[in-house]
């Protein structure tokens, strides 16, 4: 952004998303501060559509943000990274998940958190679905999806291989760190390591907003520009 006109262009694009309460900008630091409930990926896309580059620095405090890079363990493909999940805890027992997918076969996929973080054999080694809560949130007739916090939700992938979804789940970030996330068409498996449309990744803590201007994720040690360049190549940033 070079002038006030640049900022007005960016803020207009962001405010057009819906769910935005307030925006402010700093030309010197090249930052835009956004307050609202819109998916982070939608904010990045809106800024990019003005012809500018954008980096999501993080959300929440140090202990309330996480990231999961989802990739296939198939040896038959070169571009293994195909998904990115950004997570931020907004209440003691409520976490928002912004999931972006690129490069999968069209269809509906389920996102689940597994019992372990062992991805040595892809989704095969992650264990069962994490079931940290047994109470029936919907009463006596509740479905499994309503009684298992490890079942996050579903995302639809279009004909171009792209999909995104904004989900909320009654969990805390500390409960997720070190576990794995699986994205697959079959929610229970069995999973095949060579299935290029089954993705898996370990959920890792990420830097909170303004806590670390240089590192986007403590798990990778990459700075924001390195992370940005990698995800642009993979079509997900």
C-alpha positions in Angstrom: 0.0 0.0 0.0 1.5 3.3 -1.1 -1.2 5.9 -0.1 -4.5 6.4 1.6 -6.2 5.5 -1.6 -4.5 2.1 -1.5 -5.7 1.5 2.1 -9.3 2.6 1.1 -9.2 0.1 -1.7 -8.1 -2.7 0.6 -10.5 -1.9 3.4 -13.5 -1.6 1.0 -12.7 -5.1 -0.4 -12.4 -6.5 3.1 -15.6 -4.8 4.4 -17.5 -6.2 1.5 -17.0 -9.8 2.7 -19.6 -9.6 5.5 -19.0 -10.2 9.2 -16.4 -7.5 9.4 -16.8 -5.1 12.4 -13.8 -2.8 12.0 -10.7 -2.3 9.9 -7.7 0.0 10.3 -4.4 0.3 8.4 -0.8 1.3 8.9 1.0 2.4 5.7 4.4 2.4 7.3 4.2 -1.2 8.6 2.1 -2.3 5.6 -0.5 -3.9 7.9 -4.3 -4.0 8.0 -6.0 -4.8 11.3 -9.3 -6.6 10.9 -11.9 -7.2 13.6 -14.8 -9.5 12.8 -16.0 -13.1 12.3 -15.1 -13.6 8.6 -12.9 -16.6 7.7 -9.2 -15.5 7.6 -8.9 -17.1 4.1 -11.7 -14.9 2.8 -9.9 -11.8 4.1 -6.6 -12.8 2.4 -8.5 -13.5 -0.9 -10.3 -10.2 -0.8 -7.0 -8.3 -0.4 -5.4 -10.4 -3.2 -8.3 -9.5 -5.5 -7.2 -5.8 -5.3 -3.9 -6.8 -6.9 -1.9 -6.9 -3.7 -0.1 -9.6 -1.8 -1.3 -10.6 1.7 0.0 -12.5 4.6 -2.1 -13.7 7.6 0.2 -13.1 10.6 -2.0 -15.0 13.1 -4.9 -14.6 15.4 -5.4 -14.8 19.2 -2.8 -15.0 22.0 0.3 -17.2 22.1 -1.4 -20.2 23.5 -4.6 -20.0 21.4 -3.5 -20.5 17.8 -2.5 -23.5 15.8 -1.8 -24.6 12.2 -1.9 -27.9 10.4 -0.4 -28.4 7.0 -2.2 -31.3 5.3 -0.4 -33.4 2.7 -0.7 -36.7 1.0 1.7 -39.6 1.8 1.4 -41.1 -1.6 4.7 -41.7 -3.4 3.0 -41.2 -6.8 2.8 -37.4 -6.6 5.4 -34.7 -6.4 3.1 -31.9 -5.0 2.2 -33.4 -1.6 1.0 -30.3 0.3 -2.7 -29.9 -0.5 -4.4 -28.4 2.5 -3.9 -25.8 5.2 -6.0 -25.5 8.5 -5.6 -22.4 10.6 -7.1 -22.6 14.1 -7.8 -19.9 16.7 -9.4 -20.4 20.1 -12.0 -17.6 20.8 -13.5 -18.9 24.1 -12.5 -21.4 26.8 -14.1 -24.2 24.9 -14.5 -22.9 21.3 -12.0 -23.0 18.5 -12.6 -21.7 14.9 -11.0 -23.6 12.0 -10.4 -22.1 8.6 -9.7 -25.0 6.2 -8.4 -24.5 2.6 -7.9 -27.3 0.1 -6.3 -27.4 -3.3 -5.5 -30.3 -5.6 -7.9 -33.0 -4.5 -10.4 -35.0 -6.6 -13.9 -33.4 -6.6 -16.3 -34.6 -3.9 -17.1 -34.3 -0.2 -14.4 -34.8 2.4 -14.5 -35.2 6.2 -12.1 -33.4 8.5 -11.3 -35.4 11.7 -8.8 -35.1 14.6 -7.2 -38.4 15.5 -6.0 -39.9 18.7 -2.3 -39.6 18.0 0.1 -37.5 16.0 1.8 -40.5 14.4 1.8 -39.8 10.7 4.7 -42.1 9.8 2.4 -44.2 7.6 0.1 -41.4 6.7 -3.5 -41.6 8.0 -3.0 -45.3 8.6 -1.0 -44.7 11.8 -3.0 -41.9 13.3 -5.3 -44.1 15.4 -9.1 -43.7 15.7 -11.1 -40.5 15.9 -10.4 -38.4 19.0 -13.4 -38.8 21.3 -12.6 -36.5 24.2 -16.3 -35.8 25.0 -19.0 -38.4 25.6 -21.9 -36.3 26.6 -24.7 -36.2 24.0 -24.8 -32.6 22.9 -28.1 -33.1 21.1 -29.8 -35.2 23.7 -30.6 -38.9 23.7 -31.1 -39.1 20.0 -27.8 -37.2 19.1 -25.8 -38.5 16.2 -22.1 -39.5 16.5 -21.1 -36.3 14.8 -22.8 -34.4 17.7 -21.1 -36.4 20.4 -17.5 -36.5 19.2 -15.4 -33.4 19.2 -12.9 -35.1 16.9 -15.3 -34.9 14.0 -14.8 -31.4 12.8 -17.0 -31.2 9.7 -17.0 -31.6 5.9 -15.7 -29.6 3.0 -16.8 -29.8 -0.6 -14.1 -29.8 -3.3 -15.1 -28.5 -6.7 -14.2 -29.5 -10.2 -11.0 -27.5 -10.0 -9.8 -29.3 -6.9 -10.5 -26.4 -4.6 -12.5 -26.2 -1.4 -12.8 -24.2 1.8 -14.8 -24.2 4.9 -15.1 -22.2 8.2 -15.9 -24.4 11.2 -16.3 -24.1 14.9 -15.8 -26.8 17.5 -16.1 -27.0 21.3 -12.5 -27.7 22.0 -9.4 -25.8 23.3 -6.2 -25.4 21.3 -4.1 -27.1 24.0 -6.2 -30.3 23.5 -5.3 -30.4 19.8 -1.6 -29.7 19.9 0.4 -32.8 18.9 -2.6 -34.7 17.5 -3.1 -35.3 13.8 -5.8 -34.1 11.4 -7.1 -36.3 8.6 -9.0 -35.2 5.6 -10.6 -38.1 3.7 -13.8 -39.2 1.9 -14.1 -42.0 4.3 -14.5 -40.7 7.9 -13.5 -44.0 9.6 -11.2 -45.5 7.0 -9.6 -47.9 6.4 -7.0 -45.5 5.0 -4.5 -46.3 2.2 -1.2 -44.7 2.3 -1.0 -44.5 -1.5 -4.4 -42.7 -1.7 -3.4 -39.2 -2.9 -6.8 -37.9 -1.9 -6.4 -38.7 1.8 -4.5 -35.9 3.6 -2.9 -35.9 7.0 -0.9 -33.5 9.1 0.2 -32.8 12.7 -1.5 -29.9 14.6 1.2 -27.5 15.8 1.1 -24.4 17.9 1.5 -21.1 15.9 2.5 -17.6 16.9 -0.3 -15.4 18.1 -1.1 -12.0 16.5 1.8 -9.6 17.0 3.6 -12.0 19.4 6.2 -12.7 16.8 6.4 -10.5 13.7 8.9 -12.8 12.0 7.7 -16.3 12.5 4.4 -17.5 11.2 4.6 -20.9 12.8 7.0 -22.2 15.5 6.7 -25.7 14.1 8.5 -24.8 10.8 10.7 -21.9 11.8 10.0 -20.2 8.6 9.4 -16.5 8.4 6.2 -15.1 7.0 7.5 -14.5 3.5 9.0 -18.0 3.2 5.7 -19.5 4.4 3.8 -17.2 2.0 5.9 -18.2 -1.0 5.6 -21.9 -0.3 1.8 -21.8 0.1 1.4 -19.6 -3.0 3.2 -22.3 -5.0 0.7 -24.8 -3.5 -2.2 -22.5 -4.3 -3.4 -22.2 -0.7 -2.1 -19.0 0.9 
